[in-house]
Amino acid sequence: MLRWALAFFVVAIIAAVFGFGGIAAAAAGMAKILFVIFLILFLATLLGGLMRRA
């Protein structure tokens, strides 16, 4: 999931450099959403692992 977020971030940067504002904004939005989902899943997995050990 983090790999997809980074890919969308790179697409957003490239689109912004070439002047495609709409595509850049959409790709940046998708990167933000995927990164937040990644963080939530990472924290859930981390807490699940800590609870299992206890």
PDB file of N, CA, C and O in Angstrom:
ATOM      1  N   MET A   1       0.829  -1.184   0.000  1.00  0.00           N
ATOM      2  CA  MET A   1       0.000   0.000   0.000  1.00  0.00           C
ATOM      3  C   MET A   1       0.877   1.253   0.000  1.00  0.00           C
ATOM      4  O   MET A   1       0.577   2.237  -0.677  1.00  0.00           O
ATOM      5  N   LEU A   2       1.940   1.200   0.754  1.00  0.00           N
ATOM      6  CA  LEU A   2       2.856   2.342   0.783  1.00  0.00           C
ATOM      7  C   LEU A   2       3.494   2.539  -0.590  1.00  0.00           C
ATOM      8  O   LEU A   2       3.760   3.669  -1.001  1.00  0.00           O
ATOM      9  N   ARG A   3       3.735   1.456  -1.284  1.00  0.00           N
ATOM     10  CA  ARG A   3       4.306   1.536  -2.631  1.00  0.00           C
ATOM     11  C   ARG A   3       3.351   2.260  -3.583  1.00  0.00           C
ATOM     12  O   ARG A   3       3.789   3.054  -4.415  1.00  0.00           O
ATOM     13  N   TRP A   4       2.041   1.985  -3.463  1.00  0.00           N
ATOM     14  CA  TRP A   4       1.054   2.671  -4.301  1.00  0.00           C
ATOM     15  C   TRP A   4       0.992   4.152  -3.962  1.00  0.00           C
ATOM     16  O   TRP A   4       0.872   4.988  -4.856  1.00  0.00           O
ATOM     17  N   ALA A   5       1.071   4.481  -2.684  1.00  0.00           N
ATOM     18  CA  ALA A   5       1.044   5.884  -2.282  1.00  0.00           C
ATOM     19  C   ALA A   5       2.242   6.630  -2.857  1.00  0.00           C
ATOM     20  O   ALA A   5       2.108   7.757  -3.332  1.00  0.00           O
ATOM     21  N   LEU A   6       3.402   6.003  -2.814  1.00  0.00           N
ATOM     22  CA  LEU A   6       4.598   6.628  -3.384  1.00  0.00           C
ATOM     23  C   LEU A   6       4.489   6.764  -4.899  1.00  0.00           C
ATOM     24  O   LEU A   6       4.944   7.754  -5.471  1.00  0.00           O
ATOM     25  N   ALA A   7       3.889   5.776  -5.545  1.00  0.00           N
ATOM     26  CA  ALA A   7       3.716   5.853  -6.998  1.00  0.00           C
ATOM     27  C   ALA A   7       2.805   7.017  -7.370  1.00  0.00           C
ATOM     28  O   ALA A   7       3.108   7.764  -8.301  1.00  0.00           O
ATOM     29  N   PHE A   8       1.694   7.181  -6.655  1.00  0.00           N
ATOM     30  CA  PHE A   8       0.802   8.294  -6.936  1.00  0.00           C
ATOM     31  C   PHE A   8       1.470   9.627  -6.633  1.00  0.00           C
ATOM     32  O   PHE A   8       1.216  10.617  -7.320  1.00  0.00           O
ATOM     33  N   PHE A   9       2.313   9.663  -5.623  1.00  0.00           N
ATOM     34  CA  PHE A   9       3.041  10.881  -5.292  1.00  0.00           C
ATOM     35  C   PHE A   9       3.994  11.262  -6.423  1.00  0.00           C
ATOM     36  O   PHE A   9       4.093  12.433  -6.789  1.00  0.00           O
ATOM     37  N   VAL A  10       4.690  10.278  -6.969  1.00  0.00           N
ATOM     38  CA  VAL A  10       5.605  10.535  -8.082  1.00  0.00           C
ATOM     39  C   VAL A  10       4.823  11.011  -9.310  1.00  0.00           C
ATOM     40  O   VAL A  10       5.254  11.933 -10.003  1.00  0.00           O
ATOM     41  N   VAL A  11       3.680  10.386  -9.576  1.00  0.00           N
ATOM     42  CA  VAL A  11       2.842  10.812 -10.700  1.00  0.00           C
ATOM     43  C   VAL A  11       2.382  12.254 -10.492  1.00  0.00           C
ATOM     44  O   VAL A  11       2.342  13.035 -11.443  1.00  0.00           O
ATOM     45  N   ALA A  12       2.039  12.604  -9.268  1.00  0.00           N
ATOM     46  CA  ALA A  12       1.595  13.967  -8.980  1.00  0.00           C
ATOM     47  C   ALA A  12       2.721  14.970  -9.215  1.00  0.00           C
ATOM     48  O   ALA A  12       2.485  16.052  -9.753  1.00  0.00           O
ATOM     49  N   ILE A  13       3.924  14.624  -8.820  1.00  0.00           N
ATOM     50  CA  ILE A  13       5.055  15.535  -9.023  1.00  0.00           C
ATOM     51  C   ILE A  13       5.349  15.706 -10.511  1.00  0.00           C
ATOM     52  O   ILE A  13       5.567  16.824 -10.978  1.00  0.00           O
ATOM     53  N   ILE A  14       5.354  14.616 -11.246  1.00  0.00           N
ATOM     54  CA  ILE A  14       5.628  14.694 -12.688  1.00  0.00           C
ATOM     55  C   ILE A  14       4.537  15.491 -13.394  1.00  0.00           C
ATOM     56  O   ILE A  14       4.837  16.315 -14.258  1.00  0.00           O
ATOM     57  N   ALA A  15       3.275  15.255 -13.037  1.00  0.00           N
ATOM     58  CA  ALA A  15       2.169  15.991 -13.661  1.00  0.00           C
ATOM     59  C   ALA A  15       2.250  17.478 -13.321  1.00  0.00           C
ATOM     60  O   ALA A  15       1.950  18.323 -14.165  1.00  0.00           O
ATOM     61  N   ALA A  16       2.649  17.798 -12.103  1.00  0.00           N
ATOM     62  CA  ALA A  16       2.758  19.203 -11.719  1.00  0.00           C
ATOM     63  C   ALA A  16       3.882  19.898 -12.483  1.00  0.00           C
ATOM     64  O   ALA A  16       3.752  21.062 -12.862  1.00  0.00           O
ATOM     65  N   VAL A  17       4.979  19.189 -12.706  1.00  0.00           N
ATOM     66  CA  VAL A  17       6.102  19.772 -13.449  1.00  0.00           C
ATOM     67  C   VAL A  17       5.684  20.092 -14.878  1.00  0.00           C
ATOM     68  O   VAL A  17       6.082  21.119 -15.428  1.00  0.00           O
ATOM     69  N   PHE A  18       4.885  19.217 -15.479  1.00  0.00           N
ATOM     70  CA  PHE A  18       4.465  19.428 -16.859  1.00  0.00           C
ATOM     71  C   PHE A  18       3.218  20.306 -16.974  1.00  0.00           C
ATOM     72  O   PHE A  18       2.759  20.574 -18.084  1.00  0.00           O
ATOM     73  N   GLY A  19       2.670  20.753 -15.855  1.00  0.00           N
ATOM     74  CA  GLY A  19       1.567  21.700 -15.890  1.00  0.00           C
ATOM     75  C   GLY A  19       0.180  21.097 -15.930  1.00  0.00           C
ATOM     76  O   GLY A  19      -0.780  21.806 -16.230  1.00  0.00           O
ATOM     77  N   PHE A  20       0.039  19.829 -15.642  1.00  0.00           N
ATOM     78  CA  PHE A  20      -1.276  19.193 -15.608  1.00  0.00           C
ATOM     79  C   PHE A  20      -1.820  19.291 -14.185  1.00  0.00           C
ATOM     80  O   PHE A  20      -1.677  18.356 -13.397  1.00  0.00           O
ATOM     81  N   GLY A  21      -2.439  20.415 -13.860  1.00  0.00           N
ATOM     82  CA  GLY A  21      -2.879  20.686 -12.494  1.00  0.00           C
ATOM     83  C   GLY A  21      -3.941  19.733 -11.994  1.00  0.00           C
ATOM     84  O   GLY A  21      -3.884  19.296 -10.845  1.00  0.00           O
ATOM     85  N   GLY A  22      -4.909  19.402 -12.830  1.00  0.00           N
ATOM     86  CA  GLY A  22      -5.995  18.511 -12.410  1.00  0.00           C
ATOM     87  C   GLY A  22      -5.504  17.110 -12.102  1.00  0.00           C
ATOM     88  O   GLY A  22      -5.894  16.509 -11.101  1.00  0.00           O
ATOM     89  N   ILE A  23      -4.657  16.603 -12.961  1.00  0.00           N
ATOM     90  CA  ILE A  23      -4.111  15.263 -12.757  1.00  0.00           C
ATOM     91  C   ILE A  23      -3.211  15.248 -11.522  1.00  0.00           C
ATOM     92  O   ILE A  23      -3.223  14.292 -10.747  1.00  0.00           O
ATOM     93  N   ALA A  24      -2.442  16.303 -11.351  1.00  0.00           N
ATOM     94  CA  ALA A  24      -1.545  16.381 -10.189  1.00  0.00           C
ATOM     95  C   ALA A  24      -2.346  16.409  -8.894  1.00  0.00           C
ATOM     96  O   ALA A  24      -1.982  15.742  -7.925  1.00  0.00           O
ATOM     97  N   ALA A  25      -3.427  17.170  -8.869  1.00  0.00           N
ATOM     98  CA  ALA A  25      -4.251  17.249  -7.655  1.00  0.00           C
ATOM     99  C   ALA A  25      -4.919  15.916  -7.355  1.00  0.00           C
ATOM    100  O   ALA A  25      -4.995  15.505  -6.198  1.00  0.00           O
ATOM    101  N   ALA A  26      -5.399  15.243  -8.384  1.00  0.00           N
ATOM    102  CA  ALA A  26      -6.045  13.948  -8.181  1.00  0.00           C
ATOM    103  C   ALA A  26      -5.051  12.903  -7.686  1.00  0.00           C
ATOM    104  O   ALA A  26      -5.356  12.132  -6.777  1.00  0.00           O
ATOM    105  N   ALA A  27      -3.870  12.878  -8.280  1.00  0.00           N
ATOM    106  CA  ALA A  27      -2.855  11.906  -7.865  1.00  0.00           C
ATOM    107  C   ALA A  27      -2.378  12.196  -6.444  1.00  0.00           C
ATOM    108  O   ALA A  27      -2.148  11.268  -5.668  1.00  0.00           O
ATOM    109  N   ALA A  28      -2.227  13.464  -6.101  1.00  0.00           N
ATOM    110  CA  ALA A  28      -1.812  13.814  -4.738  1.00  0.00           C
ATOM    111  C   ALA A  28      -2.891  13.429  -3.736  1.00  0.00           C
ATOM    112  O   ALA A  28      -2.579  12.959  -2.642  1.00  0.00           O
ATOM    113  N   GLY A  29      -4.139  13.620  -4.091  1.00  0.00           N
ATOM    114  CA  GLY A  29      -5.240  13.211  -3.210  1.00  0.00           C
ATOM    115  C   GLY A  29      -5.257  11.710  -2.981  1.00  0.00           C
ATOM    116  O   GLY A  29      -5.452  11.251  -1.856  1.00  0.00           O
ATOM    117  N   MET A  30      -5.052  10.942  -4.051  1.00  0.00           N
ATOM    118  CA  MET A  30      -5.008   9.482  -3.909  1.00  0.00           C
ATOM    119  C   MET A  30      -3.822   9.056  -3.062  1.00  0.00           C
ATOM    120  O   MET A  30      -3.936   8.129  -2.259  1.00  0.00           O
ATOM    121  N   ALA A  31      -2.691   9.714  -3.227  1.00  0.00           N
ATOM    122  CA  ALA A  31      -1.512   9.381  -2.425  1.00  0.00           C
ATOM    123  C   ALA A  31      -1.780   9.640  -0.950  1.00  0.00           C
ATOM    124  O   ALA A  31      -1.381   8.843  -0.101  1.00  0.00           O
ATOM    125  N   LYS A  32      -2.446  10.734  -0.638  1.00  0.00           N
ATOM    126  CA  LYS A  32      -2.769  11.041   0.760  1.00  0.00           C
ATOM    127  C   LYS A  32      -3.713  10.000   1.348  1.00  0.00           C
ATOM    128  O   LYS A  32      -3.511   9.535   2.469  1.00  0.00           O
ATOM    129  N   ILE A  33      -4.739   9.637   0.596  1.00  0.00           N
ATOM    130  CA  ILE A  33      -5.711   8.648   1.076  1.00  0.00           C
ATOM    131  C   ILE A  33      -5.040   7.304   1.313  1.00  0.00           C
ATOM    132  O   ILE A  33      -5.252   6.679   2.353  1.00  0.00           O
ATOM    133  N   LEU A  34      -4.233   6.854   0.360  1.00  0.00           N
ATOM    134  CA  LEU A  34      -3.552   5.565   0.510  1.00  0.00           C
ATOM    135  C   LEU A  34      -2.568   5.577   1.667  1.00  0.00           C
ATOM    136  O   LEU A  34      -2.417   4.570   2.359  1.00  0.00           O
ATOM    137  N   PHE A  35      -1.897   6.701   1.889  1.00  0.00           N
ATOM    138  CA  PHE A  35      -0.956   6.789   3.002  1.00  0.00           C
ATOM    139  C   PHE A  35      -1.685   6.712   4.337  1.00  0.00           C
ATOM    140  O   PHE A  35      -1.200   6.064   5.266  1.00  0.00           O
ATOM    141  N   VAL A  36      -2.827   7.354   4.448  1.00  0.00           N
ATOM    142  CA  VAL A  36      -3.605   7.294   5.697  1.00  0.00           C
ATOM    143  C   VAL A  36      -4.102   5.871   5.938  1.00  0.00           C
ATOM    144  O   VAL A  36      -4.054   5.378   7.065  1.00  0.00           O
ATOM    145  N   ILE A  37      -4.577   5.212   4.885  1.00  0.00           N
ATOM    146  CA  ILE A  37      -5.013   3.814   5.029  1.00  0.00           C
ATOM    147  C   ILE A  37      -3.842   2.938   5.460  1.00  0.00           C
ATOM    148  O   ILE A  37      -3.996   2.072   6.321  1.00  0.00           O
ATOM    149  N   PHE A  38      -2.671   3.162   4.863  1.00  0.00           N
ATOM    150  CA  PHE A  38      -1.473   2.412   5.251  1.00  0.00           C
ATOM    151  C   PHE A  38      -1.167   2.610   6.731  1.00  0.00           C
ATOM    152  O   PHE A  38      -0.895   1.643   7.444  1.00  0.00           O
ATOM    153  N   LEU A  39      -1.210   3.863   7.199  1.00  0.00           N
ATOM    154  CA  LEU A  39      -0.916   4.134   8.611  1.00  0.00           C
ATOM    155  C   LEU A  39      -1.908   3.440   9.540  1.00  0.00           C
ATOM    156  O   LEU A  39      -1.515   2.883  10.565  1.00  0.00           O
ATOM    157  N   ILE A  40      -3.182   3.472   9.188  1.00  0.00           N
ATOM    158  CA  ILE A  40      -4.203   2.829  10.021  1.00  0.00           C
ATOM    159  C   ILE A  40      -3.974   1.326  10.083  1.00  0.00           C
ATOM    160  O   ILE A  40      -4.029   0.732  11.160  1.00  0.00           O
ATOM    161  N   LEU A  41      -3.718   0.707   8.932  1.00  0.00           N
ATOM    162  CA  LEU A  41      -3.474  -0.739   8.919  1.00  0.00           C
ATOM    163  C   LEU A  41      -2.185  -1.095   9.647  1.00  0.00           C
ATOM    164  O   LEU A  41      -2.130  -2.119  10.329  1.00  0.00           O
ATOM    165  N   PHE A  42      -1.151  -0.274   9.518  1.00  0.00           N
ATOM    166  CA  PHE A  42       0.101  -0.523  10.216  1.00  0.00           C
ATOM    167  C   PHE A  42      -0.101  -0.468  11.723  1.00  0.00           C
ATOM    168  O   PHE A  42       0.372  -1.343  12.448  1.00  0.00           O
ATOM    169  N   LEU A  43      -0.802   0.559  12.197  1.00  0.00           N
ATOM    170  CA  LEU A  43      -1.033   0.676  13.643  1.00  0.00           C
ATOM    171  C   LEU A  43      -1.903  -0.458  14.172  1.00  0.00           C
ATOM    172  O   LEU A  43      -1.669  -0.960  15.272  1.00  0.00           O
ATOM    173  N   ALA A  44      -2.907  -0.864  13.394  1.00  0.00           N
ATOM    174  CA  ALA A  44      -3.761  -1.978  13.815  1.00  0.00           C
ATOM    175  C   ALA A  44      -2.954  -3.269  13.915  1.00  0.00           C
ATOM    176  O   ALA A  44      -3.129  -4.040  14.859  1.00  0.00           O
ATOM    177  N   THR A  45      -2.081  -3.505  12.954  1.00  0.00           N
ATOM    178  CA  THR A  45      -1.240  -4.695  12.982  1.00  0.00           C
ATOM    179  C   THR A  45      -0.252  -4.641  14.144  1.00  0.00           C
ATOM    180  O   THR A  45      -0.021  -5.643  14.821  1.00  0.00           O
ATOM    181  N   LEU A  46       0.320  -3.478  14.365  1.00  0.00           N
ATOM    182  CA  LEU A  46       1.262  -3.313  15.473  1.00  0.00           C
ATOM    183  C   LEU A  46       0.587  -3.572  16.815  1.00  0.00           C
ATOM    184  O   LEU A  46       1.129  -4.290  17.655  1.00  0.00           O
ATOM    185  N   LEU A  47      -0.581  -2.998  17.018  1.00  0.00           N
ATOM    186  CA  LEU A  47      -1.299  -3.210  18.277  1.00  0.00           C
ATOM    187  C   LEU A  47      -1.759  -4.659  18.427  1.00  0.00           C
ATOM    188  O   LEU A  47      -1.737  -5.206  19.529  1.00  0.00           O
ATOM    189  N   GLY A  48      -2.173  -5.278  17.328  1.00  0.00           N
ATOM    190  CA  GLY A  48      -2.563  -6.686  17.374  1.00  0.00           C
ATOM    191  C   GLY A  48      -1.394  -7.589  17.761  1.00  0.00           C
ATOM    192  O   GLY A  48      -1.566  -8.544  18.519  1.00  0.00           O
ATOM    193  N   GLY A  49      -0.213  -7.288  17.242  1.00  0.00           N
ATOM    194  CA  GLY A  49       0.971  -8.067  17.595  1.00  0.00           C
ATOM    195  C   GLY A  49       1.364  -7.885  19.054  1.00  0.00           C
ATOM    196  O   GLY A  49       1.784  -8.836  19.713  1.00  0.00           O
ATOM    197  N   LEU A  50       1.228  -6.665  19.555  1.00  0.00           N
ATOM    198  CA  LEU A  50       1.556  -6.420  20.956  1.00  0.00           C
ATOM    199  C   LEU A  50       0.554  -7.082  21.891  1.00  0.00           C
ATOM    200  O   LEU A  50       0.931  -7.576  22.953  1.00  0.00           O
ATOM    201  N   MET A  51      -0.707  -7.096  21.511  1.00  0.00           N
ATOM    202  CA  MET A  51      -1.725  -7.733  22.347  1.00  0.00           C
ATOM    203  C   MET A  51      -1.559  -9.247  22.356  1.00  0.00           C
ATOM    204  O   MET A  51      -1.836  -9.899  23.362  1.00  0.00           O
ATOM    205  N   ARG A  52      -1.108  -9.806  21.238  1.00  0.00           N
ATOM    206  CA  ARG A  52      -0.934 -11.256  21.146  1.00  0.00           C
ATOM    207  C   ARG A  52       0.205 -11.730  22.038  1.00  0.00           C
ATOM    208  O   ARG A  52       0.140 -12.819  22.608  1.00  0.00           O
ATOM    209  N   ARG A  53       1.255 -10.907  22.159  1.00  0.00           N
ATOM    210  CA  ARG A  53       2.398 -11.280  22.999  1.00  0.00           C
ATOM    211  C   ARG A  53       2.057 -11.233  24.475  1.00  0.00           C
ATOM    212  O   ARG A  53       2.613 -12.002  25.259  1.00  0.00           O
ATOM    213  N   ALA A  54       1.160 -10.354  24.867  1.00  0.00           N
ATOM    214  CA  ALA A  54       0.854 -10.158  26.291  1.00  0.00           C
ATOM    215  C   ALA A  54      -0.020 -11.224  26.858  1.00  0.00           C
ATOM    216  O   ALA A  54      -0.355 -11.183  28.041  1.00  0.00           O
TER     217      ALA A  54
END
